Amino acid sequence: MKYEQYTVATSASFLKFEFHSEGPKGSIKKLVLYKPFRNNPNVFNLGFGDEGKNGEINDVVVSDNKDSEKILATVALTVYKFYENHPDCFVYVTGSTKARTRLYRMGIVKNLNEIVNDFDLFGFIQGAWKPFEKGPDYEAFLIKKKK
């Protein structure tokens, strides 16, 4: 990856990742969790945000620690680590708000050439999954590691 990343602590299952955002607001613990969908255990939801009460993810808080590019690169790193141990699964990603989903889309577009070398990428729009293209305002994303 071409961006600086934070050091990540990984659970033995490669389903939980932790790191600390460092910036003007101090050190903020971030969590990335991969949870399988009940109706399809081969599809994992990527949950991301600040660590909240009881170790849960707070995915609506705005930390504004001036390191969003480094944070997104670190979350992308967890996708690679996830696939090292779950190579045949899909990862589902959407933001907790339309603005966050748009932020994810912008990050994908900015790094699309690198992403498509390693992953098949789809966007959900108008009720259907379509191969990802620059431009559309997708509601969610689906990632599959290329073999």
Order of alpha helices (4+ residues) and beta strands (2+ residues): beta-beta-beta-beta-beta-alpha-beta-alpha-alpha-beta-beta-beta
